Amino acid sequence: MAKHVGCKTRRPSWPTCASVSARQQPEPLHLLAHRMETELKLSLRQQDVPALLAHPLLAVPAKVQRLLNTYFDTPALDLKQRRMAVRERLAGEQWLLTVKTAGKSENGLSRRQEWEAPTTPGALDFAALVDDADLAASLIALRAELKPLFRTDFERHSWVLMHDSASIEVALDQGHITVPGTTLSEGILELELELLSGPEAALHALADALRQTPRGAIALTPCDASKAQRGLALFAQSAQS
């Protein structure tokens, strides 16, 4: 598997809840989205990034966004044991609360339930977000114990392409995973192909097409480890040191 290499980005200055909520109110919670996320995750080498970005399929200008994310769990890692993830994301000036349940991941292809909606940082309003009553109740019961465990800070280049009768979001993420209060850091360099509509087989077809660049073939290696799983592993390392 190709090695993950982080880009040389400056560590983030994380906004406080008070400073953000004072200037911005969340959008109405009726805008929440519950969906099944189907995604193919691929790792690549830093030296192959220029060839990928020069690919004719990515000729349209990318949407470029910096994403700052904080992942939560209890001291006993209850969410990890239940194979769930809770994340707050700052995308531009918009805060989002996300809940993901672990699905099956094989050869880089994963399917998982996801709930995401605008939020006020620190609110963790699961009752308004999650439309599954049992899941919402279990998260509400843990809310008082949830603490920030690790963070991800990365720049995302994204494109929405039509390929083999499917609409697919292509996202190139470059950045770092960090554990607050430690010097531990792990690089993020991965390509995510998310199915928006159409046949699932189109994800693999697009991956094959992206491997063949005008500068030669590049390695895009299926990867089953999510950013949340990698962050938990880094947090476990910090707990042992």
ZASEGU-951555 format. One record per residue: residue number from 1; residue in three letters; x, y, z of N, C-alpha, C in turn. Coordinates in pm, 1 decimal, m for minus. Example, Ala and Ser with C-alpha at 12.3 -4.5 7.8 and 13.67 -1.06 7.14 Angstrom:
BEGIN
PT:num:residuo:n_u:n_v:n_w:ca_u:ca_v:ca_w:c_u:c_v:c_w
PT:1:ALA:1319.0:m569.0:780.0:1230.0:m450.0:780.0:1320.0:m330.0:780.0 .
PT:2:SER:1285.0:m225.0:708.0:1367.0:m106.0:714.0:1290.0:3.0:787.0 .
END
This chain:
BEGIN
PT:num:residuo:n_u:n_v:n_w:ca_u:ca_v:ca_w:c_u:c_v:c_w
PT:1:MET:85.7:m119.5:0.0:0.0:0.0:0.0:88.2:123.1:0.0 .
PT:2:ALA:51.0:219.2:m79.5:127.1:342.4:m85.0:126.0:411.1:49.7 .
PT:3:LYS:237.0:475.0:84.2:250.1:540.2:213.9:174.8:671.4:215.6 .
PT:4:HIS:104.3:698.1:325.0:36.9:827.3:341.4:142.0:931.3:375.5 .
PT:5:VAL:143.3:1041.8:303.9:238.3:1149.1:328.8:160.6:1277.4:347.2 .
PT:6:GLY:184.2:1347.1:456.9:110.1:1469.5:482.5:171.1:1587.4:409.6 .
PT:7:CYS:90.3:1683.6:371.6:143.0:1804.3:310.3:194.1:1896.0:419.6 .
PT:8:LYS:278.9:1988.3:383.3:339.7:2077.3:481.3:250.2:2198.3:502.4 .
PT:9:THR:146.4:2177.5:580.3:53.9:2286.5:609.5:75.4:2335.1:751.5 .
PT:10:ARG:45.3:2463.3:774.4:57.4:2519.5:907.8:m51.2:2463.7:996.9 .
PT:11:ARG:m15.5:2432.2:1122.7:m113.9:2381.2:1216.4:m226.7:2481.9:1233.8 .
PT:12:PRO:m349.7:2436.8:1246.0:m462.7:2529.7:1251.6:m470.8:2604.4:1383.0 .
PT:13:SER:m524.0:2724.6:1376.6:m564.0:2796.6:1496.6:m713.4:2774.1:1510.9 .
PT:14:TRP:m751.1:2688.8:1605.2:m889.6:2643.0:1610.5:m979.0:2749.3:1671.5 .
PT:15:PRO:m1086.8:2786.9:1602.4:m1179.8:2886.8:1656.7:m1247.5:2833.8:1782.1 .
PT:16:THR:m1276.6:2924.0:1873.1:m1351.3:2883.4:1991.7:m1499.6:2884.2:1961.5 .
PT:17:CYS:m1574.7:2809.1:2041.4:m1719.9:2805.6:2022.5:m1779.1:2945.4:2035.0 .
PT:18:ALA:m1730.8:3021.6:2134.3:m1788.1:3153.2:2160.1:m1762.3:3248.4:2044.7 .
PT:19:SER:m1637.6:3245.3:1990.7:m1603.7:3340.5:1885.7:m1682.3:3314.4:1759.4 .
PT:20:VAL:m1712.9:3187.5:1730.6:m1786.2:3155.6:1608.6:m1934.7:3178.5:1626.3 .
PT:21:SER:m1990.2:3129.4:1736.8:m2134.8:3140.3:1753.3:m2178.4:3285.4:1768.9 .
PT:22:ALA:m2087.3:3372.6:1812.6:m2123.0:3512.7:1828.6:m2148.2:3580.1:1694.7 .
PT:23:ARG:m2080.2:3531.0:1587.7:m2097.1:3596.3:1458.7:m2179.8:3514.9:1361.4 .
PT:24:GLN:m2214.6:3391.6:1398.2:m2284.5:3307.0:1302.7:m2384.1:3216.4:1371.8 .
PT:25:GLN:m2504.3:3213.8:1322.1:m2605.8:3123.2:1372.4:m2622.2:3008.7:1273.8 .
PT:26:PRO:m2649.3:2887.1:1321.5:m2663.4:2774.1:1230.8:m2786.7:2787.6:1143.6 .
PT:27:GLU:m2783.3:2719.8:1029.1:m2899.8:2715.4:942.9:m3008.0:2630.9:1008.8 .
PT:28:PRO:m3133.1:2643.2:964.9:m3241.1:2565.9:1026.0:m3212.9:2416.9:1022.7 .
PT:29:LEU:m3250.2:2348.5:1131.8:m3218.5:2207.3:1142.4:m3300.7:2120.8:1048.5 .
PT:30:HIS:m3402.5:2178.3:981.6:m3476.2:2096.3:886.3:m3391.5:2064.7:763.4 .
PT:31:LEU:m3271.8:2129.0:752.9:m3183.7:2102.2:640.7:m3097.2:1978.9:664.3 .
PT:32:LEU:m3122.5:1905.3:771.3:m3042.1:1786.9:799.4:m3053.3:1687.4:685.1 .
PT:33:ALA:m2944.6:1612.2:665.4:m2942.1:1511.3:560.0:m2908.1:1376.6:621.5 .
PT:34:HIS:m2987.4:1276.4:588.3:m2960.5:1138.4:628.2:m2948.3:1058.6:500.1 .
PT:35:ARG:m2837.0:992.6:482.9:m2817.1:920.6:358.0:m2724.9:802.2:379.4 .
PT:36:MET:m2720.7:716.2:280.3:m2623.6:608.2:276.4:m2504.6:657.4:193.9 .
PT:37:GLU:m2388.7:663.5:255.9:m2268.2:708.6:187.4:m2198.0:587.6:125.8 .
PT:38:THR:m2174.9:593.5:m4.6:m2100.7:489.2:m75.1:m1976.2:553.3:m133.3 .
PT:39:GLU:m1860.8:502.8:m92.4:m1736.6:573.6:m122.5:m1623.1:474.8:m147.3 .
PT:40:LEU:m1537.7:508.6:m242.9:m1415.4:432.5:m269.1:m1297.5:518.5:m226.9 .
PT:41:LYS:m1219.1:468.3:m130.3:m1104.9:543.6:m77.8:m976.1:484.9:m134.7 .
PT:42:LEU:m888.6:573.6:m181.8:m763.5:532.9:m245.2:m647.7:612.8:m186.6 .
PT:43:SER:m537.3:545.0:m157.7:m417.0:615.5:m114.3:m327.0:638.6:m235.3 .
PT:44:LEU:m242.3:739.4:m225.7:m149.3:768.6:m334.3:m22.4:828.7:m277.9 .
PT:45:ARG:78.9:842.6:m364.0:207.2:897.5:m321.7:213.5:1046.6:m353.4 .
PT:46:GLN:288.4:1118.9:m270.0:299.8:1263.3:m290.0:352.6:1296.0:m429.5 .
PT:47:GLN:447.8:1217.1:m478.3:507.1:1247.7:m608.9:410.3:1227.0:m725.0 .
PT:48:ASP:297.3:1158.5:m699.5:199.4:1136.0:m805.7:88.8:1242.0:m809.5 .
PT:49:VAL:88.0:1332.2:m712.5:m18.3:1433.4:m707.3:m18.1:1524.2:m830.2 .
PT:50:PRO:98.1:1576.1:m875.7:95.1:1661.8:m995.1:37.5:1591.7:m1118.3 .
PT:51:ALA:71.9:1463.8:m1136.9:18.6:1389.7:m1251.9:m132.4:1373.0:m1240.2 .
PT:52:LEU:m179.9:1346.3:m1118.7:m324.2:1332.0:m1098.6:m396.5:1462.9:m1128.9 .
PT:53:LEU:m342.3:1573.6:m1078.7:m407.2:1703.2:m1099.2:m405.7:1746.3:m1245.8 .
PT:54:ALA:m311.8:1691.0:m1323.7:m304.5:1723.8:m1466.2:m389.6:1630.1:m1551.3 .
PT:55:HIS:m461.5:1538.0:m1487.3:m542.4:1441.4:m1562.2:m653.2:1513.9:m1638.9 .
PT:56:PRO:m676.1:1477.9:m1765.3:m782.9:1543.6:m1842.9:m921.0:1534.4:m1778.3 .
PT:57:LEU:m947.6:1427.2:m1703.1:m1077.8:1414.5:m1637.9:m1097.4:1519.4:m1528.3 .
PT:58:LEU:m986.5:1577.3:m1480.5:m993.8:1677.7:m1374.1:m960.2:1816.5:m1428.3 .
PT:59:ALA:m987.3:1835.9:m1556.7:m951.6:1962.9:m1621.2:m1037.0:2079.5:m1573.0 .
PT:60:VAL:m1160.5:2049.2:m1530.2:m1244.6:2158.1:m1478.1:m1184.7:2209.9:m1347.4 .
PT:61:PRO:m1194.4:2340.4:m1319.5:m1139.0:2393.1:m1194.4:m1199.3:2323.5:m1072.4 .
PT:62:ALA:m1113.8:2290.4:m978.5:m1159.4:2222.5:m856.9:m1216.6:2323.4:m758.2 .
PT:63:LYS:m1308.0:2275.6:m676.2:m1349.6:2350.6:m558.0:m1244.8:2322.7:m451.3 .
PT:64:VAL:m1184.0:2426.5:m395.9:m1078.3:2409.8:m296.2:m1129.2:2461.6:m162.4 .
PT:65:GLN:m1118.6:2378.0:m60.0:m1173.9:2413.5:70.4:m1085.6:2355.6:180.2 .
PT:66:ARG:m1064.1:2433.8:284.6:m995.1:2382.6:402.5:m1099.5:2332.1:500.9 .
PT:67:LEU:m1080.3:2211.0:549.5:m1175.3:2148.2:640.8:m1106.2:2118.2:772.9 .
PT:68:LEU:m1161.2:2173.5:881.5:m1110.6:2151.2:1017.0:m1212.3:2065.5:1091.3 .
PT:69:ASN:m1167.6:1952.8:1143.3:m1259.1:1854.4:1201.4:m1213.9:1811.4:1339.9 .
PT:70:THR:m1308.9:1800.0:1431.3:m1283.7:1746.9:1565.3:m1370.5:1623.5:1584.5 .
PT:71:TYR:m1308.1:1513.7:1627.1:m1379.1:1387.8:1651.2:m1392.8:1365.1:1801.6 .
PT:72:PHE:m1508.7:1316.2:1842.4:m1541.6:1300.3:1983.7:m1560.7:1153.1:2019.4 .
PT:73:ASP:m1533.4:1123.0:2146.6:m1569.5:993.7:2204.1:m1564.4:1008.8:2355.2 .
PT:74:THR:m1609.6:906.2:2425.5:m1604.5:906.0:2571.4:m1468.3:855.2:2616.7 .
PT:75:PRO:m1431.4:875.5:2743.9:m1305.6:819.4:2794.1:m1298.3:667.6:2777.5 .
PT:76:ALA:m1412.6:601.5:2781.4:m1416.0:455.6:2764.0:m1427.4:414.8:2617.5 .
PT:77:LEU:m1426.8:512.4:2527.2:m1435.6:488.0:2382.5:m1562.2:411.0:2345.0 .
PT:78:ASP:m1674.1:456.1:2399.9:m1802.1:390.0:2371.2:m1838.1:395.8:2222.8 .
PT:79:LEU:m1810.5:508.2:2157.7:m1844.8:519.3:2015.7:m1760.4:424.6:1931.2 .
PT:80:LYS:m1633.6:413.1:1966.0:m1547.2:319.3:1893.4:m1600.5:177.5:1906.3 .
PT:81:GLN:m1640.4:140.1:2028.4:m1691.9:5.0:2050.5:m1820.2:m19.4:1971.2 .
PT:82:ARG:m1898.1:85.2:1950.3:m2022.7:72.5:1873.2:m2000.9:99.2:1724.5 .
PT:83:ARG:m1874.7:120.0:1687.8:m1836.2:144.4:1548.3:m1911.0:265.0:1491.0 .
PT:84:MET:m1904.4:373.2:1567.2:m1967.9:498.3:1527.8:m1866.5:611.4:1537.2 .
PT:85:ALA:m1895.7:721.4:1469.1:m1810.7:840.1:1476.5:m1898.1:964.1:1487.8 .
PT:86:VAL:m1854.5:1057.1:1572.9:m1920.4:1187.7:1587.4:m1815.9:1294.1:1557.4 .
PT:87:ARG:m1850.8:1384.4:1467.1:m1753.7:1483.1:1419.3:m1817.5:1620.8:1409.2 .
PT:88:GLU:m1742.9:1723.1:1449.8:m1777.3:1861.8:1418.7:m1680.5:1910.5:1312.2 .
PT:89:ARG:m1734.7:1974.1:1209.0:m1651.4:2021.3:1097.4:m1674.0:2170.1:1075.0 .
PT:90:LEU:m1564.3:2241.8:1056.8:m1571.4:2380.9:1014.2:m1530.7:2386.2:867.5 .
PT:91:ALA:m1626.3:2416.5:781.2:m1603.1:2426.6:637.2:m1631.2:2570.2:596.3 .
PT:92:GLY:m1526.3:2646.0:570.9:m1544.5:2789.0:547.5:m1590.2:2855.3:676.3 .
PT:93:GLU:m1710.8:2911.2:677.1:m1766.9:2970.1:799.1:m1885.0:2888.9:850.9 .
PT:94:GLN:m1903.8:2770.2:797.9:m2017.8:2686.2:835.4:m1973.7:2569.8:923.8 .
PT:95:TRP:m2035.2:2557.7:1040.3:m2013.2:2442.6:1127.5:m2115.0:2333.9:1094.2 .
PT:96:LEU:m2067.3:2209.9:1090.8:m2152.5:2094.6:1063.2:m2130.7:1988.6:1169.9 .
PT:97:LEU:m2239.1:1924.3:1211.1:m2231.8:1809.1:1301.0:m2261.7:1685.1:1218.2 .
PT:98:THR:m2176.1:1584.0:1232.1:m2190.3:1461.1:1154.0:m2187.5:1340.3:1246.0 .
PT:99:VAL:m2276.6:1246.6:1220.5:m2275.4:1115.3:1286.0:m2265.0:1010.9:1176.2 .
PT:100:LYS:m2170.5:918.6:1191.3:m2155.8:809.5:1095.2:m2158.9:676.8:1169.1 .
PT:101:THR:m2225.5:579.8:1109.8:m2221.4:443.6:1162.1:m2135.4:360.5:1068.8 .
PT:102:ALA:m2058.5:269.9:1125.9:m1966.1:190.3:1045.5:m2042.1:87.8:963.8 .
PT:103:GLY:m2011.7:84.0:837.9:m2066.5:m19.5:751.7:m1956.2:m114.1:710.4 .
PT:104:LYS:m1980.0:m183.5:603.1:m1881.0:m276.8:552.4:m1782.2:m203.2:463.3 .
PT:105:SER:m1652.0:m232.4:480.0:m1548.9:m173.9:395.6:m1460.1:m285.3:342.7 .
PT:106:GLU:m1448.9:m292.9:210.9:m1369.2:m398.2:148.6:m1305.3:m344.3:22.1 .
PT:107:ASN:m1171.8:m362.9:13.4:m1096.4:m313.0:m102.1:m1121.6:m164.2:m126.7 .
PT:108:GLY:m1129.1:m88.9:m16.3:m1144.9:55.6:m25.6:m1287.1:104.1:m41.4 .
PT:109:LEU:m1381.9:12.3:m70.5:m1521.3:51.7:m92.3:m1599.6:37.8:37.5 .
PT:110:SER:m1660.2:146.4:82.0:m1735.9:143.8:207.2:m1876.9:194.8:184.4 .
PT:111:ARG:m1967.8:144.4:267.9:m2107.1:191.0:269.5:m2144.3:214.7:415.0 .
PT:112:ARG:m2187.8:335.4:445.9:m2222.1:365.8:584.9:m2335.4:467.5:589.9 .
PT:113:GLN:m2410.9:461.9:699.6:m2515.2:561.2:723.5:m2450.6:690.4:773.0 .
PT:114:GLU:m2502.8:802.6:726.4:m2447.9:931.8:766.8:m2561.0:1031.4:790.3 .
PT:115:TRP:m2549.1:1105.2:900.5:m2638.7:1218.0:930.1:m2551.1:1342.4:940.2 .
PT:116:GLU:m2590.0:1449.4:875.2:m2510.4:1572.2:880.4:m2600.9:1693.8:867.2 .
PT:117:ALA:m2574.4:1796.5:948.3:m2654.9:1918.5:943.4:m2576.3:2033.6:1004.3 .
PT:118:PRO:m2612.2:2157.6:969.3:m2551.7:2274.1:1033.0:m2571.3:2269.2:1184.3 .
PT:119:THR:m2475.0:2324.3:1257.3:m2479.7:2316.3:1403.0:m2415.8:2439.0:1465.4 .
PT:120:THR:m2433.1:2453.1:1594.6:m2355.7:2545.4:1676.3:m2245.1:2464.0:1741.8 .
PT:121:PRO:m2117.8:2504.3:1731.6:m2009.8:2422.3:1785.6:m2027.7:2395.7:1934.2 .
PT:122:GLY:m2009.0:2269.5:1970.3:m2021.7:2228.0:2109.3:m2161.3:2187.7:2150.2 .
PT:123:ALA:m2261.4:2210.5:2065.2:m2399.9:2179.5:2103.4:m2427.8:2029.8:2103.2 .
PT:124:LEU:m2373.2:1957.7:2004.8:m2394.5:1812.6:1992.5:m2543.5:1779.1:2007.4 .
PT:125:ASP:m2625.1:1843.0:1924.2:m2770.7:1827.7:1932.0:m2815.0:1705.5:1850.9 .
PT:126:PHE:m2801.8:1588.5:1912.8:m2834.1:1464.0:1842.8:m2984.4:1446.4:1822.3 .
PT:127:ALA:m3064.6:1500.9:1911.7:m3210.2:1487.5:1898.0:m3258.9:1554.1:1769.9 .
PT:128:ALA:m3199.9:1669.3:1736.6:m3240.1:1739.8:1615.3:m3177.7:1679.8:1490.2 .
PT:129:LEU:m3063.5:1614.1:1505.5:m2989.6:1564.3:1389.3:m3034.2:1426.8:1343.1 .
PT:130:VAL:m3043.0:1332.6:1435.9:m3059.4:1191.1:1400.4:m3206.8:1153.3:1399.2 .
PT:131:ASP:m3254.9:1101.2:1286.0:m3396.3:1064.7:1274.5:m3423.6:919.2:1311.1 .
PT:132:ASP:m3324.0:851.1:1365.0:m3341.1:716.5:1419.2:m3353.8:731.6:1571.1 .
PT:133:ALA:m3471.6:704.4:1625.9:m3499.4:733.6:1767.1:m3405.5:659.2:1861.0 .
PT:134:ASP:m3379.9:531.7:1834.8:m3292.9:453.7:1922.8:m3149.3:504.8:1917.6 .
PT:135:LEU:m3101.3:534.2:1798.0:m2965.2:585.3:1784.1:m2952.3:721.6:1850.6 .
PT:136:ALA:m3050.1:808.4:1829.4:m3046.6:940.6:1892.3:m3044.3:928.8:2044.2 .
PT:137:ALA:m3125.6:838.8:2098.9:m3131.2:820.8:2244.3:m2997.5:772.2:2299.2 .
PT:138:SER:m2932.3:680.5:2227.9:m2804.0:628.7:2275.9:m2696.6:736.6:2272.6 .
PT:139:LEU:m2700.3:824.0:2172.5:m2603.1:933.0:2164.7:m2629.8:1038.7:2271.0 .
PT:140:ILE:m2756.6:1069.4:2294.4:m2791.9:1166.9:2398.1:m2746.1:1117.9:2535.0 .
PT:141:ALA:m2756.8:987.0:2559.4:m2714.2:930.2:2687.7:m2563.7:944.7:2709.2 .
PT:142:LEU:m2487.2:950.9:2600.7:m2341.1:961.6:2611.0:m2291.4:1105.5:2602.7 .
PT:143:ARG:m2378.3:1198.4:2567.6:m2334.0:1333.5:2531.3:m2248.9:1400.1:2639.2 .
PT:144:ALA:m2286.6:1386.1:2764.3:m2212.8:1453.8:2871.8:m2070.0:1402.7:2885.0 .
PT:145:GLU:m2044.6:1281.7:2837.5:m1911.3:1221.8:2849.1:m1825.0:1243.4:2725.8 .
PT:146:LEU:m1881.7:1295.3:2618.2:m1805.7:1308.4:2493.7:m1701.2:1419.3:2504.6 .
PT:147:LYS:m1578.9:1386.0:2466.8:m1467.1:1479.8:2469.3:m1394.8:1476.2:2334.5 .
PT:148:PRO:m1328.9:1586.6:2295.8:m1249.0:1584.1:2172.2:m1130.3:1488.8:2189.2 .
PT:149:LEU:m1112.9:1397.8:2095.3:m1001.5:1302.6:2101.1:m890.4:1338.8:2003.6 .
PT:150:PHE:m926.9:1371.9:1881.5:m826.4:1404.4:1780.1:m888.5:1496.6:1675.8 .
PT:151:ARG:m800.6:1553.5:1593.5:m845.7:1649.2:1493.2:m783.0:1617.0:1358.4 .
PT:152:THR:m852.5:1654.2:1254.4:m795.6:1648.2:1120.3:m804.7:1787.0:1058.7 .
PT:153:ASP:m699.3:1823.9:988.7:m691.8:1953.7:921.9:m640.1:1926.1:781.8 .
PT:154:PHE:m724.1:1945.3:681.5:m677.4:1915.1:546.3:m740.3:2008.3:443.9 .
PT:155:GLU:m670.5:2018.4:331.3:m722.1:2093.5:217.4:m783.3:1994.3:120.2 .
PT:156:ARG:m902.9:2025.3:75.0:m974.2:1935.3:m17.2:m990.9:2002.9:m153.4 .
PT:157:HIS:m943.3:1933.7:m257.1:m974.5:1969.4:m395.5:m1083.8:1874.1:m440.8 .
PT:158:SER:m1195.9:1925.9:m487.2:m1306.3:1837.1:m524.4:m1365.3:1874.0:m660.0 .
PT:159:TRP:m1412.6:1770.8:m727.0:m1477.5:1782.8:m857.2:m1600.7:1692.8:m857.3 .
PT:160:VAL:m1703.8:1728.5:m930.5:m1818.0:1639.3:m952.8:m1816.6:1601.3:m1100.5 .
PT:161:LEU:m1802.4:1470.8:m1125.7:m1789.0:1420.3:m1262.1:m1903.3:1326.1:m1296.5 .
PT:162:MET:m1935.8:1319.7:m1423.6:m2023.2:1215.4:m1476.3:m1934.2:1110.6:m1541.6 .
PT:163:HIS:m1949.5:985.2:m1500.2:m1866.4:877.7:m1555.5:m1947.1:749.2:m1556.0 .
PT:164:ASP:m1956.7:686.0:m1669.9:m2032.1:560.6:m1683.4:m2172.6:572.6:m1624.1 .
PT:165:SER:m2242.4:677.8:m1661.5:m2381.6:702.5:m1619.4:m2395.8:726.7:m1469.4 .
PT:166:ALA:m2287.2:764.8:m1403.9:m2291.9:793.0:m1260.1:m2240.2:933.8:m1232.7 .
PT:167:SER:m2296.6:996.7:m1130.5:m2245.6:1123.4:m1079.6:m2157.2:1092.0:m959.3 .
PT:168:ILE:m2032.2:1136.0:m965.4:m1932.6:1099.3:m864.4:m1857.9:1223.9:m818.9 .
PT:169:GLU:m1846.4:1240.2:m686.7:m1761.0:1346.1:m633.3:m1621.3:1289.7:m612.3 .
PT:170:VAL:m1522.8:1355.2:m671.4:m1382.2:1318.8:m655.2:m1320.6:1418.7:m558.5 .
PT:171:ALA:m1259.8:1369.5:m451.0:m1201.8:1459.0:m350.0:m1058.8:1417.0:m319.8 .
PT:172:LEU:m966.1:1509.2:m339.1:m826.1:1487.8:m303.6:m799.7:1561.3:m173.2 .
PT:173:ASP:m765.5:1486.7:m67.9:m743.8:1543.7:65.3:m596.1:1537.2:101.6 .
PT:174:GLN:m541.1:1650.6:146.3:m401.1:1657.6:188.5:m392.4:1737.1:318.6 .
PT:175:GLY:m334.8:1677.2:421.3:m323.9:1746.8:548.7:m269.2:1659.2:658.8 .
PT:176:HIS:m322.8:1675.7:780.7:m270.1:1606.6:898.0:m380.8:1561.5:992.8 .
PT:177:ILE:m349.9:1457.3:1069.0:m426.8:1416.0:1186.4:m342.0:1449.8:1307.5 .
PT:178:THR:m400.5:1513.2:1408.7:m326.7:1547.4:1529.9:m407.9:1511.3:1653.8 .
PT:179:VAL:m336.3:1493.3:1764.6:m399.0:1467.6:1894.6:m369.9:1587.8:1983.4 .
PT:180:PRO:m472.4:1661.6:2027.8:m450.3:1780.8:2110.3:m366.2:1749.0:2233.9 .
PT:181:GLY:m274.8:1839.5:2265.8:m191.3:1822.3:2383.5:m70.7:1734.1:2361.2 .
PT:182:THR:m49.9:1686.1:2239.1:66.0:1603.0:2206.6:132.2:1657.4:2080.0 .
PT:183:THR:249.5:1602.4:2050.1:317.9:1638.6:1925.7:292.9:1534.8:1816.9 .
PT:184:LEU:207.3:1438.6:1843.8:180.5:1333.2:1746.4:107.3:1388.8:1625.0 .
PT:185:SER:149.8:1345.5:1508.9:88.1:1390.2:1384.3:105.4:1281.8:1279.0 .
PT:186:GLU:3.4:1264.0:1196.8:10.3:1167.3:1087.1:m45.6:1232.9:962.5 .
PT:187:GLY:20.5:1210.2:850.5:m19.7:1274.5:726.8:m146.2:1216.3:666.5 .
PT:188:ILE:m218.9:1300.8:596.7:m335.1:1260.0:517.4:m303.4:1288.5:371.2 .
PT:189:LEU:m310.6:1187.3:289.4:m301.7:1203.6:144.4:m384.7:1092.6:82.4 .
PT:190:GLU:m504.5:1125.3:40.0:m595.0:1022.4:m10.6:m691.5:1081.6:m111.9 .
PT:191:LEU:m742.7:992.6:m194.7:m841.6:1028.5:m295.2:m969.8:953.8:m263.1 .
PT:192:GLU:m1080.3:1026.9:m252.7:m1210.2:966.1:m224.1:m1302.8:985.7:m343.8 .
PT:193:LEU:m1363.6:876.9:m386.9:m1463.3:881.0:m493.2:m1597.0:846.4:m430.3 .
PT:194:GLU:m1686.0:944.4:m420.6:m1815.6:923.2:m355.9:m1927.1:918.7:m459.9 .
PT:195:LEU:m2006.3:812.9:m453.3:m2116.3:794.9:m547.5:m2232.9:885.1:m508.7 .
PT:196:LEU:m2268.9:976.9:m595.9:m2383.6:1064.3:m572.4:m2510.2:1005.0:m632.3 .
PT:197:SER:m2496.6:942.9:m748.6:m2608.0:872.4:m812.0:m2551.4:782.2:m920.5 .
PT:198:GLY:m2626.8:676.5:m954.2:m2584.2:588.2:m1060.9:m2526.3:457.9:m1010.4 .
PT:199:PRO:m2472.3:375.3:m1100.5:m2422.9:242.3:m1064.2:m2292.8:246.7:m984.7 .
PT:200:GLU:m2285.6:161.8:m883.3:m2167.5:154.8:m797.3:m2042.1:116.2:m874.9 .
PT:201:ALA:m2056.2:33.8:m977.9:m1940.6:m11.2:m1056.0:m1865.6:105.5:m1119.3 .
PT:202:ALA:m1933.0:218.3:m1135.2:m1868.4:334.8:m1196.1:m1754.7:388.6:m1110.0 .
PT:203:LEU:m1758.7:364.4:m979.5:m1650.3:409.7:m892.0:m1519.2:343.6:m931.6 .
PT:204:HIS:m1521.8:211.8:m951.1:m1400.0:140.2:m989.9:m1357.7:177.8:m1131.7 .
PT:205:ALA:m1455.2:198.8:m1218.9:m1422.3:238.5:m1356.0:m1352.3:374.1:m1358.0 .
PT:206:LEU:m1400.5:467.8:m1275.9:m1337.2:599.1:m1269.3:m1198.3:588.9:m1207.4 .
PT:207:ALA:m1182.7:507.7:m1103.3:m1050.8:488.8:m1042.2:m951.3:436.5:m1145.2 .
PT:208:ASP:m993.8:339.1:m1225.5:m905.9:285.0:m1330.0:m868.2:393.4:m1430.7 .
PT:209:ALA:m965.1:477.5:m1466.7:m937.6:584.7:m1562.8:m840.1:687.2:m1505.2 .
PT:210:LEU:m853.3:719.2:m1377.1:m764.9:817.8:m1314.8:m623.1:765.1:m1297.7 .
PT:211:ARG:m607.6:633.6:m1292.0:m472.7:576.0:m1280.1:m389.5:599.3:m1405.8 .
PT:212:GLN:m455.7:616.3:m1518.7:m384.6:634.7:m1645.6:m378.5:783.7:m1678.0 .
PT:213:THR:m265.8:845.6:m1646.7:m249.8:989.0:m1669.9:m161.5:1012.6:m1792.6 .
PT:214:PRO:m165.2:1132.8:m1850.6:m76.9:1164.1:m1963.8:70.9:1150.3:m1928.7 .
PT:215:ARG:103.6:1155.8:m1800.6:243.1:1143.9:m1757.8:280.2:1000.2:m1721.7 .
PT:216:GLY:188.1:907.4:m1742.8:212.4:767.9:m1709.5:118.1:719.9:m1601.1 .
PT:217:ALA:122.3:589.0:m1576.2:33.4:529.3:m1476.4:77.1:568.2:m1335.7 .
PT:218:ILE:m21.1:592.9:m1249.0:7.7:620.9:m1108.2:m62.5:516.8:m1021.4 .
PT:219:ALA:m9.9:498.7:m900.9:m67.4:401.1:m807.6:m176.8:467.1:m725.0 .
PT:220:LEU:m298.2:418.0:m740.9:m410.5:456.3:m654.7:m454.8:328.5:m586.1 .
PT:221:THR:m417.3:314.0:m458.9:m431.7:187.3:m388.3:m552.7:188.4:m296.6 .
PT:222:PRO:m644.7:91.3:m310.5:m760.3:85.3:m220.3:m717.1:83.3:m74.3 .
PT:223:CYS:m787.7:159.5:8.0:m753.9:172.1:150.2:m882.2:165.1:232.0 .
PT:224:ASP:m885.2:75.0:330.1:m1005.9:56.6:411.1:m1007.9:142.7:536.9 .
PT:225:ALA:m893.9:199.2:577.1:m887.4:276.7:701.8:m941.0:418.0:679.6 .
PT:226:SER:m1045.8:452.9:752.2:m1101.8:587.9:743.1:m1016.0:685.5:823.2 .
PT:227:LYS:m1040.4:814.7:805.0:m969.8:915.0:885.6:m1001.8:895.2:1033.2 .
PT:228:ALA:m1125.9:858.8:1064.0:m1164.4:835.7:1203.7:m1087.7:718.2:1262.8 .
PT:229:GLN:m1073.6:610.5:1188.1:m1000.1:494.4:1237.4:m853.0:527.2:1256.9 .
PT:230:ARG:m796.1:601.7:1164.8:m655.4:639.9:1177.8:m635.9:734.7:1295.9 .
PT:231:GLY:m731.9:825.1:1317.2:m722.9:915.0:1431.1:m732.1:841.7:1563.5 .
PT:232:LEU:m819.8:743.1:1570.9:m831.3:662.2:1692.5:m702.3:586.9:1720.4 .
PT:233:ALA:m637.5:536.4:1616.1:m510.4:466.3:1634.2:m403.4:561.7:1686.4 .
PT:234:LEU:m403.3:685.6:1636.2:m306.5:784.7:1682.9:m336.3:823.9:1826.9 .
PT:235:PHE:m464.0:836.4:1861.0:m501.6:866.8:1999.0:m457.5:754.8:2092.4 .
PT:236:ALA:m475.1:629.4:2051.3:m432.1:515.5:2133.1:m281.4:519.3:2154.8 .
PT:237:GLN:m208.7:561.1:2052.8:m63.5:573.4:2065.1:m26.9:679.8:2167.8 .
PT:238:SER:m102.0:789.7:2168.2:m74.0:896.8:2264.4:m104.2:852.5:2406.5 .
PT:239:ALA:m205.4:767.9:2423.8:m242.5:720.7:2557.0:m137.9:626.8:2614.8 .
PT:240:GLN:m59.9:562.1:2528.5:41.9:467.5:2574.0:174.5:535.2:2603.6 .
PT:241:SER:192.0:658.7:2555.0:320.7:726.6:2572.6:323.8:807.2:2701.9 .
END
